[in-house]
């Protein structure tokens, strides 16, 4: 069993970090890559309008050949996968001998 004296920690009653025994221990932060699905563009509905078509027949008379109409085009939403890096655990620093 190591005591404070054998660890090189003399008069270590000061609150951490003790200047005489404090040896910094550095643990690098841990990261991970996360894939997430994001919407690039929302869906939409586009209306394509067609005007009525008229034609003159033999007798000077104009008749409708095709009525006006509307056709709808549905555009689905577009998605993409984006990667982002997030920190799992931050930098950890402490005393290697006393744990503070």
DRENPA-3360 file (N, C-alpha, C; in nm, 2 decimals, always signed):
BEGIN
1 = XXXXXXXX = +0.09/-0.12/+0.00/+0.00/+0.00/+0.00/+0.09/+0.12/+0.00 ~ +0.06/+0.22/-0.08/+0.14/+0.34/-0.09/+0.08/+0.45/+0.00 ~ +0.16/+0.52/+0.06/+0.11/+0.63/+0.15/+0.14/+0.76/+0.07 ~ +0.10/+0.87/+0.13/+0.12/+0.99/+0.07/+0.27/+1.02/+0.06 ~ +0.35/+0.98/+0.16/+0.49/+1.00/+0.16/+0.56/+0.92/+0.05 ~ +0.52/+0.80/+0.03/+0.59/+0.71/-0.07/+0.55/+0.75/-0.21 ~ +0.44/+0.82/-0.23/+0.40/+0.87/-0.36/+0.46/+1.00/-0.39 ~ +0.54/+1.05/-0.30/+0.60/+1.18/-0.32/+0.51/+1.30/-0.29;
9 = XXXXXXXX = +0.41/+1.27/-0.21/+0.31/+1.37/-0.18/+0.33/+1.42/-0.03 ~ +0.41/+1.52/-0.01/+0.43/+1.57/+0.13/+0.34/+1.68/+0.16 ~ +0.28/+1.68/+0.28/+0.19/+1.78/+0.32/+0.08/+1.80/+0.22 ~ +0.02/+1.70/+0.18/-0.08/+1.71/+0.07/-0.22/+1.72/+0.14 ~ -0.24/+1.82/+0.22/-0.37/+1.84/+0.27/-0.44/+1.96/+0.21 ~ -0.38/+2.01/+0.11/-0.44/+2.12/+0.03/-0.55/+2.07/-0.06 ~ -0.65/+2.14/-0.09/-0.75/+2.09/-0.18/-0.69/+2.07/-0.32 ~ -0.74/+1.97/-0.39/-0.69/+1.95/-0.53/-0.70/+2.07/-0.61;
17 = XXXXXXXX = -0.61/+2.10/-0.70/-0.49/+2.02/-0.73/-0.38/+2.06/-0.63 ~ -0.32/+1.96/-0.57/-0.20/+1.98/-0.48/-0.08/+2.01/-0.57 ~ -0.01/+2.11/-0.55/+0.10/+2.15/-0.63/+0.22/+2.06/-0.62 ~ +0.23/+1.99/-0.50/+0.35/+1.90/-0.48/+0.33/+1.76/-0.54 ~ +0.21/+1.71/-0.55/+0.19/+1.57/-0.59/+0.10/+1.57/-0.72 ~ +0.06/+1.68/-0.77/-0.04/+1.67/-0.88/+0.04/+1.65/-1.01 ~ +0.02/+1.53/-1.07/+0.07/+1.49/-1.20/-0.05/+1.48/-1.29 ~ -0.05/+1.57/-1.39/-0.17/+1.56/-1.48/-0.17/+1.44/-1.56;
25 = XXXXXXXX = -0.29/+1.38/-1.57/-0.31/+1.27/-1.65/-0.41/+1.31/-1.76 ~ -0.38/+1.30/-1.88/-0.46/+1.35/-1.99/-0.52/+1.23/-2.07 ~ -0.65/+1.23/-2.08/-0.72/+1.13/-2.16/-0.79/+1.20/-2.27 ~ -0.75/+1.17/-2.39/-0.81/+1.24/-2.51/-0.96/+1.22/-2.52 ~ -1.03/+1.32/-2.57/-1.17/+1.31/-2.59/-1.20/+1.20/-2.69 ~ -1.32/+1.14/-2.67/-1.36/+1.03/-2.76/-1.47/+1.09/-2.85 ~ -1.46/+1.06/-2.98/-1.56/+1.10/-3.08/-1.62/+0.98/-3.15 ~ -1.74/+1.00/-3.21/-1.79/+0.90/-3.30/-1.86/+0.97/-3.41;
33 = XXXXXXXX = -1.88/+0.90/-3.52/-1.94/+0.96/-3.64/-2.09/+0.91/-3.64 ~ -2.18/+1.00/-3.66/-2.32/+0.97/-3.66/-2.38/+1.00/-3.80 ~ -2.45/+0.90/-3.86/-2.52/+0.92/-3.98/-2.67/+0.96/-3.95 ~ -2.71/+1.07/-4.01/-2.85/+1.11/-3.99/-2.91/+1.15/-4.12 ~ -3.04/+1.12/-4.13/-3.12/+1.15/-4.25/-3.18/+1.29/-4.24 ~ -3.15/+1.37/-4.34/-3.20/+1.51/-4.33/-3.28/+1.54/-4.46 ~ -3.38/+1.62/-4.45/-3.46/+1.66/-4.57/-3.38/+1.77/-4.65 ~ -3.36/+1.75/-4.77/-3.29/+1.84/-4.86/-3.39/+1.94/-4.91;
41 = XXXXXXXX = -3.50/+1.89/-4.96/-3.61/+1.98/-5.01/-3.74/+1.92/-4.98 ~ -3.84/+1.99/-4.93/-3.97/+1.94/-4.90/-4.05/+1.90/-5.03 ~ -4.15/+1.82/-5.02/-4.23/+1.78/-5.14/-4.31/+1.90/-5.18 ~ -4.36/+1.89/-5.30/-4.44/+2.00/-5.36/-4.54/+1.94/-5.46 ~ -4.64/+2.02/-5.49/-4.74/+1.99/-5.59/-4.74/+2.11/-5.69 ~ -4.71/+2.08/-5.81/-4.71/+2.19/-5.92/-4.83/+2.17/-6.01 ~ -4.90/+2.28/-6.03/-5.02/+2.28/-6.12/-4.97/+2.33/-6.26 ~ -5.00/+2.25/-6.36/-4.98/+2.28/-6.50/-5.11/+2.31/-6.56;
49 = XXXXXXXX = -5.13/+2.44/-6.60/-5.26/+2.48/-6.65/-5.26/+2.48/-6.81 ~ -5.36/+2.43/-6.87/-5.37/+2.43/-7.01/-5.49/+2.51/-7.05 ~ -5.47/+2.61/-7.14/-5.58/+2.70/-7.18/-5.68/+2.62/-7.27 ~ -5.80/+2.67/-7.28/-5.90/+2.61/-7.38/-5.85/+2.63/-7.52 ~ -5.88/+2.54/-7.61/-5.84/+2.55/-7.75/-5.97/+2.57/-7.83 ~ -5.96/+2.67/-7.92/-6.08/+2.70/-8.00/-6.04/+2.68/-8.15 ~ -6.13/+2.65/-8.23/-6.11/+2.64/-8.38/-6.23/+2.70/-8.45 ~ -6.21/+2.76/-8.56/-6.31/+2.81/-8.65/-6.35/+2.70/-8.75;
57 = XXXXXXXX = -6.48/+2.68/-8.75/-6.53/+2.57/-8.84/-6.58/+2.64/-8.97 ~ -6.64/+2.56/-9.06/-6.68/+2.60/-9.20/-6.77/+2.73/-9.19 ~ -6.87/+2.72/-9.11/-6.96/+2.84/-9.10/-6.88/+2.93/-9.01 ~ -6.88/+3.06/-9.03/-6.80/+3.15/-8.94/-6.85/+3.14/-8.80 ~ -6.80/+3.03/-8.73/-6.84/+3.01/-8.60/-6.71/+2.95/-8.53 ~ -6.69/+2.99/-8.41/-6.58/+2.94/-8.33/-6.63/+2.84/-8.22 ~ -6.57/+2.73/-8.22/-6.62/+2.63/-8.12/-6.50/+2.58/-8.04 ~ -6.53/+2.54/-7.92/-6.43/+2.49/-7.83/-6.39/+2.35/-7.86;
65 = XXXXXXXX = -6.27/+2.33/-7.89/-6.22/+2.19/-7.92/-6.18/+2.11/-7.79 ~ -6.11/+2.18/-7.70/-6.07/+2.12/-7.58/-6.09/+2.22/-7.46 ~ -6.16/+2.18/-7.35/-6.18/+2.27/-7.24/-6.05/+2.30/-7.16 ~ -6.05/+2.40/-7.09/-5.93/+2.43/-7.00/-5.91/+2.31/-6.90 ~ -5.79/+2.29/-6.87/-5.77/+2.18/-6.77/-5.65/+2.21/-6.68 ~ -5.64/+2.14/-6.58/-5.53/+2.15/-6.48/-5.47/+2.01/-6.46 ~ -5.34/+1.99/-6.47/-5.28/+1.86/-6.43/-5.18/+1.89/-6.32 ~ -5.19/+1.80/-6.22/-5.10/+1.82/-6.11/-4.99/+1.72/-6.11;
73 = XXXXXXXX = -4.87/+1.78/-6.08/-4.75/+1.70/-6.08/-4.70/+1.70/-5.93 ~ -4.69/+1.58/-5.88/-4.65/+1.57/-5.74/-4.50/+1.54/-5.73 ~ -4.43/+1.63/-5.66/-4.28/+1.61/-5.64/-4.26/+1.56/-5.50 ~ -4.20/+1.44/-5.48/-4.18/+1.39/-5.35/-4.06/+1.47/-5.28 ~ -4.06/+1.46/-5.15/-3.95/+1.53/-5.08/-3.82/+1.45/-5.10 ~ -3.71/+1.53/-5.10/-3.58/+1.47/-5.12/-3.50/+1.46/-4.99 ~ -3.44/+1.35/-4.97/-3.37/+1.32/-4.85/-3.22/+1.29/-4.88 ~ -3.13/+1.31/-4.78/-2.99/+1.28/-4.80/-2.94/+1.23/-4.66;
81 = XXXXXXXX = -2.83/+1.16/-4.67/-2.77/+1.11/-4.54/-2.65/+1.20/-4.52 ~ -2.64/+1.26/-4.40/-2.53/+1.35/-4.37/-2.46/+1.29/-4.25 ~ -2.33/+1.30/-4.25/-2.25/+1.25/-4.14/-2.21/+1.37/-4.05 ~ -2.21/+1.35/-3.92/-2.16/+1.45/-3.83/-2.08/+1.38/-3.72 ~ -1.99/+1.45/-3.66/-1.90/+1.40/-3.56/-1.95/+1.46/-3.43 ~ -1.97/+1.37/-3.33/-2.01/+1.42/-3.20/-1.92/+1.37/-3.09 ~ -1.90/+1.44/-2.98/-1.81/+1.40/-2.88/-1.88/+1.31/-2.78 ~ -1.82/+1.19/-2.76/-1.88/+1.09/-2.67/-1.84/+1.12/-2.52;
89 = XXXXXXXX = -1.71/+1.15/-2.50/-1.66/+1.19/-2.37/-1.56/+1.30/-2.38 ~ -1.56/+1.40/-2.30/-1.47/+1.51/-2.31/-1.33/+1.48/-2.26 ~ -1.25/+1.58/-2.26/-1.11/+1.57/-2.21/-1.12/+1.55/-2.06 ~ -1.04/+1.45/-2.01/-1.04/+1.42/-1.87/-0.90/+1.44/-1.82 ~ -0.89/+1.52/-1.71/-0.76/+1.55/-1.65/-0.77/+1.52/-1.50 ~ -0.67/+1.46/-1.45/-0.68/+1.43/-1.31/-0.54/+1.40/-1.25 ~ -0.53/+1.38/-1.13/-0.41/+1.34/-1.06/-0.38/+1.19/-1.07 ~ -0.27/+1.15/-1.13/-0.24/+1.01/-1.15/-0.22/+0.94/-1.02;
97 = XXXX = -0.17/+1.01/-0.91/-0.14/+0.94/-0.79/-0.25/+0.94/-0.69 ~ -0.33/+1.05/-0.67/-0.43/+1.05/-0.57/-0.57/+1.05/-0.63 ~ -0.59/+1.06/-0.76/-0.72/+1.04/-0.82/-0.80/+1.17/-0.83 ~ -0.75/+1.28/-0.78/-0.83/+1.41/-0.79/-0.80/+1.47/-0.92;
% end
